[in-house]
């Protein structure tokens, strides 16, 4: 696709898949922002992450300073969150309005990535609780973003799968509003 056409379709194009992709991009930016806040704490730029008042199950400082938060790739996990949500946003932004028909592997890759995020986040929450008997609310906001994105991605992934299997999705075309 020509860059001019891609620019126009991404910025101004309208169809149900594009609306959901924009929501996934926004949710990915929110999830990445949560990772940025955690990173600021984990690297000593800020000394405290506030928790919701009266909620004893949340203790971001304890969770994000624990062994659990530093045991992957010899790194704190905050920057990894930023990176993974950036990849999800990129996959949601790649391709034009009718990518499920023109390039079905893009929405399928996006759906697989989001599914991996959701499953990984559940496992990380289990580890968080197991080690700390508390959750990082910032990480749990990111988890909610992943699950919402999973639900939003499903229709385009189904349409792309139908394209690959040679069955056109009659309910979704590039011209749908």
matplotlib code that plots the C-alpha trace (Angstrom):
import matplotlib.pyplot as plt

x = [0.0, 1.2, 2.2, -0.3, -3.2, -2.1, -1.9, -5.4, -7.0, -5.4, -6.3, -9.7, -10.9, -14.0, -15.2, -15.8, -12.4, -10.6, -12.7, -11.7, -8.0, -8.0, -9.3, -6.6, -4.0, -5.3, -5.4, -1.9, -0.8, -2.5, -0.8, 2.5, 2.0, 1.5, 4.8, 6.4, 5.2, 6.5, 9.8, 10.2, 9.9, 12.0, 14.9, 14.9, 13.5, 10.5, 10.6, 7.0, 4.0, 0.7, -1.9, -5.7, -6.8, -8.2, -7.3, -4.9, -4.5, -2.5, 1.1, 2.9, 6.1, 6.5, 5.5, 7.6, 10.7, 10.4, 12.5, 9.6, 9.9, 13.6, 13.9, 13.4, 16.3, 18.4, 16.1, 13.2, 9.9, 8.6, 10.6, 9.5, 5.8, 6.5, 8.1, 5.4, 2.6, 4.5, 4.6, 0.8, 0.1, 2.4, 0.5, -2.8, -1.6, -0.1, -2.1, -5.0, -8.8, -9.3, -6.1, -8.2, -8.8, -5.5, -3.1, -4.8, -1.6, -1.5, -4.7, -3.9, -0.5, -2.1, -4.6, -1.9, 0.2, -2.7, -3.7, -0.1, -0.2, -3.4, -2.2, 1.2, -0.5, -2.6, 0.6, 2.4, -0.5, -0.3, 3.4, 2.9, 0.4, 2.3, 5.5, 4.1, 0.5, -0.3, -0.8, 0.6, -2.5, -0.6, 0.2, -3.4, -4.7, -2.4, -3.9, -7.4, -6.1, -4.9, -8.2, -10.3, -8.0, -8.5, -12.2, -11.8, -9.4, -11.6, -13.9, -11.0, -9.1, -12.1, -12.5, -8.8, -9.0, -12.0, -10.0, -7.2, -9.6, -11.2, -14.4, -15.1, -16.8, -20.1, -20.6, -17.3, -15.9, -13.7, -16.7, -18.6, -19.2]
y = [0.0, 3.5, 5.6, 8.3, 5.9, 4.2, 7.5, 8.5, 5.1, 5.0, 8.6, 9.0, 5.6, 4.2, 0.6, -1.5, -3.2, 0.2, 1.5, -1.5, -1.3, 2.3, 1.2, -1.5, 1.2, 3.4, 0.5, -0.4, 3.1, 3.0, -0.4, 1.1, 4.1, 1.9, 0.3, 3.7, 4.6, 1.3, 1.9, 5.3, 3.7, 0.6, 2.7, 5.2, 8.2, 8.4, 7.0, 6.0, 4.8, 5.7, 3.0, 3.4, 4.4, 1.7, -1.2, -3.5, -5.9, -3.3, -2.4, -1.2, -0.2, -3.7, -5.6, -3.5, -3.6, -7.4, -10.2, -11.0, -7.7, -8.0, -11.7, -11.5, -10.8, -9.2, -6.2, -4.6, -5.6, -2.1, -1.5, -4.9, -3.8, -0.7, -2.7, -5.4, -2.8, -0.9, -4.1, -4.6, -1.0, -1.4, -4.6, -2.9, 0.1, -1.9, -2.2, -0.4, -0.6, -4.0, -5.7, -8.8, -9.4, -8.0, -9.1, -11.5, -12.4, -8.9, -9.2, -12.8, -11.9, -9.1, -11.5, -14.0, -11.3, -10.0, -13.5, -14.1, -10.8, -11.8, -15.3, -13.9, -11.2, -13.7, -15.8, -12.6, -11.7, -15.1, -14.7, -11.2, -12.5, -15.6, -13.7, -10.5, -11.3, -8.0, -6.7, -3.7, -1.8, -0.4, -3.8, -4.9, -1.9, -3.2, -6.6, -5.2, -3.4, -6.7, -8.5, -5.7, -5.7, -9.4, -9.0, -6.1, -8.1, -11.1, -10.0, -9.0, -12.1, -14.2, -12.3, -12.7, -16.5, -16.8, -15.0, -17.5, -20.4, -18.9, -17.9, -14.2, -12.6, -11.2, -8.9, -7.0, -5.3, -2.3, 0.0, -0.9, 2.1]
z = [0.0, -0.8, 2.3, 1.3, 1.1, 4.4, 6.1, 4.9, 5.8, 9.3, 10.1, 8.4, 7.3, 8.9, 9.3, 12.4, 12.3, 12.2, 15.1, 17.1, 16.0, 17.2, 20.6, 20.8, 20.0, 22.7, 25.2, 24.2, 24.9, 28.3, 29.1, 28.0, 30.1, 33.1, 32.3, 32.0, 35.5, 36.9, 35.1, 36.7, 40.1, 39.4, 38.1, 41.0, 39.1, 41.4, 45.0, 45.4, 43.4, 45.0, 45.7, 45.8, 49.3, 51.5, 49.1, 51.0, 48.1, 46.2, 47.1, 44.0, 45.8, 47.4, 44.2, 41.8, 44.1, 44.7, 43.3, 41.1, 39.3, 38.5, 37.6, 33.8, 31.4, 34.1, 34.0, 35.8, 34.2, 33.6, 30.4, 29.2, 29.6, 27.6, 24.8, 24.6, 24.5, 21.8, 19.7, 20.1, 19.1, 16.1, 15.0, 15.4, 13.4, 10.5, 7.3, 5.9, 6.2, 4.6, 5.9, 7.0, 3.3, 1.8, 4.4, 6.8, 8.6, 10.2, 12.2, 13.0, 14.3, 16.3, 17.8, 18.7, 20.3, 22.4, 23.4, 24.5, 26.5, 28.2, 29.2, 30.3, 32.4, 34.2, 35.0, 36.1, 38.4, 39.9, 40.5, 41.9, 44.4, 45.2, 46.1, 47.6, 48.7, 46.9, 43.4, 41.5, 40.4, 37.5, 36.2, 36.7, 34.7, 31.9, 32.3, 31.8, 28.7, 27.3, 27.9, 26.5, 23.4, 23.1, 22.9, 20.4, 18.2, 17.8, 14.9, 12.7, 13.5, 12.6, 9.3, 8.5, 9.3, 7.0, 4.3, 4.7, 4.5, 1.4, 3.0, 2.7, 5.7, 4.3, 7.2, 7.0, 4.0, 3.5, 2.9, 6.1, 8.4]

ax = plt.figure().add_subplot(projection="3d")
ax.plot(x, y, z, "-o")
ax.set_aspect("equal")
plt.show()
